[in-house]
Amino acid sequence: MDLNEGLKFFFASLISLFAIVNPFGNAPIFLGLTEGKGAQERKRIALRASLTCVITLLAFIFLGKSVLYLFRVSISSFQIAGGILIFIIGLTMLHAFRLWTKSTPKEEEEALVKEDIAVIPLGIPILSGPGAITTAMILVFQHSGFEGKLIVSISALLTSILAYLILSFSGILLKAVGNTGINILTRLMGLLLTVKAIEFITEGVLSAFPFLLNK
């Protein structure tokens, strides 16, 4: 791909992954799980959670296609199903509802009694849940080859860095914008996701039924 196309794909990938990871919306959850911990400890937990997120996404960016082949799932079918999942998540975020694809209250309650909450449930599935994994894989399918994987990988890395910064300063963020501000940001992320999901579904349908292009 040329430079212009590469830049467009990079920004589209970064926006899509940042929206689905949604560190703004997850900031209150992070504060709840790290209640009673000092600022430095919260930063360490945020760092480990963000590292878990990027490692998980990178694994599926490079191995996702092999997993689909193993289970004999076509890329077009995955694009359609994944697009529907992302669309539902986007709609949920538009209404500022809690995403049950991220984690359940029971999982978070169990996490509170564990010594290490950075990997589970913060890293997986709160940051890198089914939606984030699906988004990363579909983005790679849009531009196959090493260049596409590299761009999506960089986007995943930057998303994780931003997630670390937002979670590390989530207390300050919540005081500054409040729950209303967090809900507004979540709705904006949801709108971006629904638009991208429709694009994923359309590409999957046209790939599965190429004769539709001739009509």
NUSE-848992 format. One record per residue: x, y, z of N, C-alpha, C in turn. Coordinates in steps of 0.1 Angstrom, whole numbers, plus 5000, padded with zeros to 4 digits. Layout:
% residues N
[kedo [X; Y; Z]; [X; Y; Z]; [X; Y; Z]],
...
***
This chain:
% residues 215
[kedo [5008; 4988; 5000]; [5000; 5000; 5000]; [5009; 5012; 5000]],
[kedo [5004; 5024; 4994]; [5012; 5036; 4994]; [5011; 5043; 5007]],
[kedo [5018; 5054; 5008]; [5019; 5061; 5021]; [5005; 5067; 5025]],
[kedo [4998; 5073; 5016]; [4985; 5079; 5019]; [4975; 5068; 5024]],
[kedo [4975; 5057; 5017]; [4966; 5046; 5021]; [4970; 5040; 5034]],
[kedo [4983; 5039; 5036]; [4988; 5034; 5049]; [4984; 5043; 5061]],
[kedo [4985; 5056; 5059]; [4982; 5065; 5070]; [4967; 5064; 5073]],
[kedo [4959; 5064; 5062]; [4944; 5062; 5064]; [4941; 5050; 5072]],
[kedo [4947; 5039; 5068]; [4945; 5026; 5075]; [4950; 5026; 5089]],
[kedo [4961; 5033; 5092]; [4966; 5034; 5105]; [4957; 5042; 5114]],
[kedo [4952; 5053; 5110]; [4943; 5061; 5118]; [4930; 5054; 5120]],
[kedo [4925; 5047; 5110]; [4912; 5039; 5111]; [4914; 5028; 5121]],
[kedo [4926; 5022; 5121]; [4929; 5011; 5130]; [4930; 5016; 5145]],
[kedo [4937; 5027; 5146]; [4939; 5033; 5159]; [4926; 5037; 5166]],
[kedo [4918; 5044; 5158]; [4905; 5048; 5163]; [4896; 5037; 5167]],
[kedo [4896; 5026; 5158]; [4887; 5015; 5161]; [4891; 5007; 5173]],
[kedo [4904; 5005; 5175]; [4909; 4998; 5186]; [4907; 5006; 5199]],
[kedo [4910; 5019; 5198]; [4909; 5027; 5210]; [4894; 5028; 5215]],
[kedo [4885; 5028; 5205]; [4871; 5029; 5208]; [4866; 5016; 5215]],
[kedo [4871; 5005; 5210]; [4866; 4992; 5215]; [4872; 4989; 5229]],
[kedo [4885; 4992; 5230]; [4891; 4991; 5244]; [4885; 5000; 5254]],
[kedo [4882; 5012; 5249]; [4874; 5022; 5257]; [4880; 5024; 5271]],
[kedo [4892; 5029; 5272]; [4898; 5031; 5286]; [4890; 5042; 5294]],
[kedo [4884; 5051; 5287]; [4876; 5061; 5294]; [4864; 5055; 5302]],
[kedo [4857; 5046; 5295]; [4846; 5039; 5301]; [4850; 5029; 5311]],
[kedo [4862; 5024; 5310]; [4867; 5014; 5320]; [4874; 5020; 5332]],
[kedo [4876; 5034; 5331]; [4883; 5040; 5343]; [4875; 5039; 5356]],
[kedo [4862; 5040; 5356]; [4855; 5038; 5369]; [4856; 5023; 5374]],
[kedo [4857; 5014; 5365]; [4858; 5000; 5369]; [4872; 4998; 5375]],
[kedo [4882; 5004; 5369]; [4896; 5003; 5374]; [4897; 5009; 5388]],
[kedo [4891; 5020; 5390]; [4891; 5027; 5403]; [4884; 5018; 5414]],
[kedo [4873; 5011; 5410]; [4866; 5002; 5419]; [4875; 4990; 5423]],
[kedo [4882; 4985; 5413]; [4890; 4973; 5416]; [4903; 4976; 5423]],
[kedo [4907; 4988; 5422]; [4920; 4992; 5429]; [4917; 5001; 5441]],
[kedo [4905; 5001; 5446]; [4901; 5009; 5458]; [4910; 5006; 5470]],
[kedo [4915; 5016; 5476]; [4924; 5014; 5488]; [4939; 5013; 5484]],
[kedo [4942; 5013; 5472]; [4956; 5012; 5468]; [4962; 5025; 5465]],
[kedo [4975; 5027; 5467]; [4982; 5040; 5465]; [4984; 5043; 5450]],
[kedo [4988; 5055; 5447]; [4989; 5059; 5433]; [5000; 5051; 5426]],
[kedo [5011; 5048; 5432]; [5021; 5040; 5425]; [5017; 5026; 5423]],
[kedo [5010; 5020; 5432]; [5004; 5007; 5430]; [4994; 5006; 5419]],
[kedo [4986; 5017; 5418]; [4976; 5017; 5407]; [4983; 5018; 5393]],
[kedo [4994; 5026; 5393]; [5002; 5027; 5381]; [5008; 5014; 5377]],
[kedo [5013; 5007; 5386]; [5019; 4993; 5383]; [5008; 4984; 5378]],
[kedo [4996; 4984; 5384]; [4985; 4976; 5380]; [4981; 4980; 5366]],
[kedo [4980; 4993; 5363]; [4976; 4998; 5350]; [4986; 4994; 5339]],
[kedo [4999; 4994; 5343]; [5010; 4990; 5334]; [5008; 4975; 5330]],
[kedo [5006; 4967; 5340]; [5005; 4952; 5337]; [4993; 4949; 5329]],
[kedo [4982; 4956; 5333]; [4969; 4954; 5325]; [4971; 4958; 5311]],
[kedo [4978; 4969; 5308]; [4980; 4974; 5295]; [4989; 4964; 5287]],
[kedo [4999; 4959; 5294]; [5008; 4950; 5287]; [5001; 4937; 5283]],
[kedo [4992; 4932; 5292]; [4984; 4921; 5290]; [4975; 4923; 5277]],
[kedo [4970; 4935; 5277]; [4961; 4939; 5265]; [4969; 4938; 5252]],
[kedo [4980; 4944; 5251]; [4988; 4945; 5239]; [4993; 4931; 5235]],
[kedo [4997; 4923; 5245]; [5002; 4910; 5242]; [4991; 4901; 5236]],
[kedo [4979; 4902; 5242]; [4967; 4894; 5237]; [4964; 4898; 5223]],
[kedo [4963; 4911; 5221]; [4959; 4916; 5207]; [4970; 4912; 5197]],
[kedo [4983; 4913; 5200]; [4993; 4909; 5191]; [4992; 4894; 5188]],
[kedo [4989; 4886; 5198]; [4988; 4872; 5195]; [4977; 4869; 5185]],
[kedo [4966; 4876; 5186]; [4955; 4873; 5176]; [4958; 4880; 5163]],
[kedo [4965; 4891; 5163]; [4969; 4898; 5150]; [4977; 4889; 5142]],
[kedo [4987; 4881; 5148]; [4996; 4873; 5140]; [4991; 4858; 5139]],
[kedo [4983; 4854; 5148]; [4979; 4840; 5148]; [4964; 4838; 5146]],
[kedo [4956; 4849; 5145]; [4942; 4848; 5143]; [4937; 4840; 5131]],
[kedo [4944; 4843; 5120]; [4940; 4836; 5107]; [4942; 4821; 5109]],
[kedo [4953; 4817; 5115]; [4955; 4803; 5117]; [4945; 4796; 5126]],
[kedo [4940; 4804; 5136]; [4929; 4799; 5144]; [4916; 4796; 5136]],
[kedo [4913; 4806; 5127]; [4901; 4804; 5119]; [4903; 4792; 5110]],
[kedo [4915; 4791; 5104]; [4917; 4779; 5095]; [4916; 4766; 5103]],
[kedo [4920; 4766; 5115]; [4920; 4754; 5124]; [4905; 4750; 5126]],
[kedo [4896; 4759; 5128]; [4882; 4756; 5130]; [4874; 4757; 5117]],
[kedo [4881; 4759; 5106]; [4874; 4760; 5093]; [4864; 4771; 5092]],
[kedo [4867; 4782; 5097]; [4858; 4794; 5096]; [4863; 4803; 5086]],
[kedo [4855; 4807; 5076]; [4859; 4816; 5065]; [4861; 4830; 5071]],
[kedo [4870; 4837; 5064]; [4872; 4851; 5068]; [4860; 4860; 5067]],
[kedo [4852; 4857; 5056]; [4840; 4865; 5053]; [4830; 4863; 5064]],
[kedo [4828; 4850; 5068]; [4819; 4847; 5079]; [4823; 4853; 5092]],
[kedo [4836; 4853; 5095]; [4841; 4860; 5107]; [4839; 4875; 5107]],
[kedo [4840; 4881; 5095]; [4838; 4895; 5093]; [4824; 4899; 5096]],
[kedo [4814; 4891; 5091]; [4800; 4893; 5093]; [4797; 4891; 5108]],
[kedo [4800; 4880; 5114]; [4797; 4877; 5128]; [4804; 4887; 5137]],
[kedo [4817; 4890; 5134]; [4824; 4899; 5142]; [4819; 4913; 5141]],
[kedo [4814; 4917; 5129]; [4808; 4930; 5127]; [4796; 4932; 5135]],
[kedo [4788; 4921; 5136]; [4775; 4921; 5143]; [4778; 4923; 5158]],
[kedo [4788; 4915; 5163]; [4792; 4916; 5177]; [4797; 4931; 5181]],
[kedo [4805; 4936; 5172]; [4810; 4950; 5174]; [4799; 4960; 5174]],
[kedo [4789; 4958; 5164]; [4778; 4967; 5163]; [4769; 4967; 5176]],
[kedo [4767; 4955; 5182]; [4759; 4954; 5194]; [4767; 4961; 5206]],
[kedo [4780; 4959; 5206]; [4788; 4966; 5216]; [4787; 4981; 5215]],
[kedo [4788; 4985; 5202]; [4787; 5000; 5199]; [4773; 5005; 5204]],
[kedo [4762; 4998; 5201]; [4749; 5002; 5205]; [4748; 5003; 5220]],
[kedo [4754; 4993; 5227]; [4753; 4993; 5241]; [4761; 5005; 5247]],
[kedo [4772; 5009; 5241]; [4780; 5020; 5245]; [4773; 5033; 5242]],
[kedo [4765; 5034; 5231]; [4757; 5046; 5228]; [4747; 5049; 5239]],
[kedo [4742; 5039; 5245]; [4732; 5041; 5256]; [4739; 5041; 5270]],
[kedo [4753; 5041; 5269]; [4761; 5042; 5282]; [4757; 5031; 5291]],
[kedo [4754; 5019; 5286]; [4751; 5007; 5294]; [4764; 5000; 5298]],
[kedo [4764; 4992; 5308]; [4775; 4983; 5311]; [4777; 4972; 5301]],
[kedo [4789; 4970; 5297]; [4792; 4960; 5287]; [4795; 4946; 5294]],
[kedo [4785; 4937; 5293]; [4787; 4924; 5299]; [4797; 4915; 5291]],
[kedo [4801; 4919; 5279]; [4812; 4912; 5272]; [4825; 4915; 5278]],
[kedo [4826; 4926; 5286]; [4839; 4929; 5293]; [4841; 4920; 5305]],
[kedo [4832; 4921; 5315]; [4833; 4913; 5327]; [4819; 4914; 5334]],
[kedo [4817; 4904; 5343]; [4805; 4904; 5351]; [4808; 4909; 5365]],
[kedo [4798; 4914; 5372]; [4800; 4918; 5386]; [4806; 4906; 5394]],
[kedo [4802; 4894; 5392]; [4807; 4882; 5399]; [4822; 4881; 5397]],
[kedo [4827; 4883; 5384]; [4841; 4882; 5381]; [4849; 4893; 5388]],
[kedo [4843; 4905; 5389]; [4850; 4916; 5396]; [4850; 4914; 5411]],
[kedo [4839; 4908; 5416]; [4839; 4905; 5430]; [4850; 4895; 5434]],
[kedo [4852; 4885; 5425]; [4862; 4875; 5428]; [4876; 4881; 5426]],
[kedo [4877; 4891; 5417]; [4890; 4897; 5415]; [4894; 4905; 5427]],
[kedo [4885; 4911; 5435]; [4888; 4919; 5446]; [4896; 4911; 5457]],
[kedo [4893; 4898; 5458]; [4900; 4889; 5468]; [4913; 4883; 5463]],
[kedo [4916; 4886; 5450]; [4929; 4881; 5445]; [4940; 4891; 5447]],
[kedo [4952; 4886; 5447]; [4963; 4896; 5449]; [4966; 4903; 5436]],
[kedo [4965; 4896; 5425]; [4968; 4901; 5412]; [4955; 4903; 5403]],
[kedo [4951; 4915; 5401]; [4939; 4918; 5393]; [4943; 4924; 5379]],
[kedo [4956; 4926; 5377]; [4961; 4933; 5365]; [4958; 4924; 5353]],
[kedo [4961; 4911; 5353]; [4960; 4903; 5342]; [4945; 4899; 5340]],
[kedo [4939; 4894; 5350]; [4924; 4890; 5350]; [4918; 4897; 5362]],
[kedo [4908; 4905; 5361]; [4900; 4907; 5349]; [4904; 4920; 5341]],
[kedo [4914; 4928; 5346]; [4917; 4941; 5339]; [4922; 4939; 5325]],
[kedo [4933; 4931; 5324]; [4939; 4929; 5311]; [4930; 4922; 5301]],
[kedo [4925; 4910; 5307]; [4915; 4902; 5300]; [4904; 4899; 5310]],
[kedo [4891; 4902; 5307]; [4886; 4906; 5294]; [4882; 4921; 5294]],
[kedo [4885; 4929; 5304]; [4880; 4943; 5305]; [4887; 4951; 5293]],
[kedo [4900; 4951; 5292]; [4906; 4958; 5281]; [4906; 4951; 5268]],
[kedo [4911; 4939; 5268]; [4912; 4931; 5256]; [4902; 4919; 5256]],
[kedo [4889; 4923; 5255]; [4878; 4913; 5255]; [4875; 4908; 5241]],
[kedo [4864; 4901; 5239]; [4861; 4895; 5226]; [4860; 4906; 5215]],
[kedo [4854; 4918; 5219]; [4853; 4929; 5209]; [4866; 4934; 5204]],
[kedo [4875; 4936; 5213]; [4888; 4941; 5209]; [4896; 4931; 5200]],
[kedo [4895; 4918; 5204]; [4902; 4908; 5197]; [4896; 4906; 5183]],
[kedo [4883; 4907; 5182]; [4876; 4906; 5169]; [4880; 4918; 5160]],
[kedo [4880; 4930; 5166]; [4883; 4942; 5158]; [4897; 4941; 5152]],
[kedo [4907; 4937; 5161]; [4921; 4935; 5156]; [4922; 4925; 5145]],
[kedo [4915; 4914; 5146]; [4916; 4904; 5135]; [4910; 4909; 5122]],
[kedo [4898; 4915; 5123]; [4891; 4920; 5111]; [4899; 4931; 5104]],
[kedo [4906; 4939; 5112]; [4914; 4950; 5106]; [4926; 4943; 5098]],
[kedo [4932; 4933; 5104]; [4942; 4926; 5096]; [4937; 4920; 5083]],
[kedo [4925; 4915; 5084]; [4919; 4909; 5071]; [4917; 4919; 5061]],
[kedo [4915; 4932; 5065]; [4913; 4943; 5055]; [4925; 4945; 5046]],
[kedo [4937; 4944; 5053]; [4949; 4946; 5045]; [4959; 4934; 5049]],
[kedo [4957; 4924; 5042]; [4966; 4912; 5045]; [4980; 4915; 5041]],
[kedo [4989; 4907; 5047]; [5003; 4909; 5045]; [5010; 4915; 5057]],
[kedo [5023; 4916; 5056]; [5031; 4921; 5067]; [5028; 4935; 5071]],
[kedo [5026; 4944; 5060]; [5024; 4958; 5062]; [5011; 4960; 5070]],
[kedo [5000; 4953; 5067]; [4988; 4954; 5074]; [4989; 4950; 5089]],
[kedo [4996; 4939; 5091]; [4998; 4934; 5105]; [5007; 4944; 5113]],
[kedo [5017; 4950; 5106]; [5025; 4959; 5113]; [5017; 4972; 5117]],
[kedo [5009; 4977; 5108]; [5001; 4989; 5111]; [4991; 4986; 5123]],
[kedo [4984; 4975; 5122]; [4975; 4971; 5133]; [4982; 4969; 5146]],
[kedo [4994; 4963; 5145]; [5002; 4961; 5157]; [5006; 4974; 5164]],
[kedo [5011; 4983; 5156]; [5014; 4997; 5161]; [5002; 5003; 5167]],
[kedo [4991; 5002; 5161]; [4978; 5008; 5166]; [4975; 5001; 5179]],
[kedo [4976; 4988; 5181]; [4974; 4981; 5193]; [4983; 4986; 5204]],
[kedo [4996; 4988; 5200]; [5006; 4992; 5210]; [5002; 5006; 5215]],
[kedo [4999; 5016; 5206]; [4995; 5029; 5210]; [4983; 5029; 5218]],
[kedo [4973; 5021; 5215]; [4961; 5020; 5222]; [4964; 5016; 5237]],
[kedo [4972; 5006; 5238]; [4976; 5001; 5252]; [4983; 5012; 5260]],
[kedo [4992; 5020; 5253]; [4999; 5030; 5260]; [4989; 5041; 5265]],
[kedo [4980; 5044; 5256]; [4969; 5054; 5260]; [4961; 5049; 5271]],
[kedo [4958; 5036; 5271]; [4950; 5029; 5281]; [4957; 5030; 5295]],
[kedo [4970; 5028; 5294]; [4979; 5029; 5306]; [4978; 5043; 5312]],
[kedo [4980; 5053; 5303]; [4980; 5067; 5308]; [4966; 5071; 5314]],
[kedo [4956; 5067; 5307]; [4942; 5070; 5312]; [4939; 5063; 5325]],
[kedo [4942; 5051; 5326]; [4939; 5043; 5338]; [4948; 5048; 5350]],
[kedo [4960; 5052; 5347]; [4970; 5056; 5357]; [4964; 5069; 5364]],
[kedo [4958; 5078; 5356]; [4953; 5090; 5361]; [4938; 5091; 5361]],
[kedo [4932; 5079; 5362]; [4917; 5078; 5362]; [4911; 5086; 5373]],
[kedo [4917; 5086; 5385]; [4911; 5094; 5396]; [4910; 5108; 5393]],
[kedo [4921; 5114; 5387]; [4921; 5128; 5383]; [4910; 5130; 5372]],
[kedo [4910; 5121; 5362]; [4901; 5122; 5351]; [4886; 5122; 5356]],
[kedo [4883; 5113; 5365]; [4869; 5112; 5370]; [4865; 5125; 5377]],
[kedo [4875; 5130; 5385]; [4872; 5143; 5392]; [4869; 5154; 5382]],
[kedo [4877; 5154; 5371]; [4877; 5165; 5362]; [4864; 5165; 5353]],
[kedo [4860; 5153; 5348]; [4848; 5153; 5339]; [4836; 5147; 5345]],
[kedo [4838; 5139; 5356]; [4826; 5133; 5363]; [4821; 5121; 5355]],
[kedo [4811; 5115; 5361]; [4804; 5104; 5354]; [4797; 5108; 5341]],
[kedo [4792; 5120; 5341]; [4785; 5125; 5329]; [4795; 5126; 5317]],
[kedo [4807; 5132; 5320]; [4817; 5133; 5310]; [4822; 5119; 5305]],
[kedo [4823; 5110; 5314]; [4827; 5096; 5310]; [4816; 5090; 5301]],
[kedo [4804; 5092; 5304]; [4793; 5087; 5296]; [4793; 5093; 5282]],
[kedo [4796; 5106; 5281]; [4796; 5113; 5268]; [4807; 5107; 5260]],
[kedo [4819; 5105; 5266]; [4830; 5099; 5258]; [4827; 5085; 5254]],
[kedo [4820; 5077; 5263]; [4817; 5063; 5259]; [4807; 5063; 5248]],
[kedo [4797; 5072; 5248]; [4788; 5073; 5237]; [4795; 5077; 5223]],
[kedo [4804; 5085; 5224]; [4812; 5089; 5212]; [4820; 5077; 5207]],
[kedo [4826; 5069; 5216]; [4833; 5057; 5212]; [4823; 5047; 5206]],
[kedo [4811; 5046; 5211]; [4801; 5037; 5206]; [4796; 5041; 5192]],
[kedo [4795; 5054; 5190]; [4791; 5058; 5176]; [4802; 5054; 5166]],
[kedo [4814; 5057; 5169]; [4825; 5053; 5160]; [4825; 5038; 5158]],
[kedo [4822; 5030; 5168]; [4822; 5015; 5166]; [4811; 5011; 5157]],
[kedo [4799; 5016; 5159]; [4788; 5012; 5151]; [4790; 5015; 5136]],
[kedo [4796; 5026; 5133]; [4800; 5029; 5119]; [4810; 5019; 5114]],
[kedo [4820; 5017; 5121]; [4830; 5007; 5117]; [4825; 4993; 5116]],
[kedo [4816; 4989; 5125]; [4809; 4976; 5124]; [4802; 4974; 5111]],
[kedo [4794; 4984; 5107]; [4787; 4983; 5094]; [4796; 4981; 5083]],
[kedo [4808; 4988; 5083]; [4818; 4986; 5073]; [4823; 4971; 5073]],
[kedo [4826; 4966; 5085]; [4830; 4952; 5086]; [4820; 4942; 5080]],
[kedo [4807; 4944; 5084]; [4796; 4936; 5079]; [4795; 4936; 5064]],
[kedo [4795; 4949; 5059]; [4794; 4951; 5044]; [4805; 4943; 5037]],
[kedo [4817; 4945; 5041]; [4829; 4938; 5035]; [4827; 4923; 5035]],
[kedo [4823; 4918; 5047]; [4820; 4903; 5048]; [4810; 4898; 5039]],
[kedo [4799; 4906; 5038]; [4788; 4902; 5029]; [4792; 4902; 5014]],
[kedo [4799; 4912; 5010]; [4804; 4913; 4996]; [4814; 4903; 4993]],
[kedo [4822; 4899; 5003]; [4832; 4889; 5001]; [4826; 4875; 5000]],
[kedo [4815; 4873; 5008]; [4808; 4860; 5008]; [4799; 4858; 4995]],
[kedo [4794; 4870; 4991]; [4785; 4870; 4979]; [4789; 4880; 4969]],
[kedo [4800; 4877; 4962]; [4806; 4887; 4953]; [4797; 4891; 4941]],
[kedo [4787; 4882; 4938]; [4778; 4886; 4927]; [4770; 4898; 4930]],
[kedo [4769; 4902; 4943]; [4762; 4914; 4947]; [4769; 4927; 4941]],
[kedo [4782; 4926; 4938]; [4789; 4937; 4933]; [4785; 4940; 4919]],
[kedo [4780; 4930; 4912]; [4776; 4932; 4898]; [4762; 4937; 4896]],
[kedo [4755; 4939; 4907]; [4741; 4944; 4906]; [4741; 4959; 4908]],
***
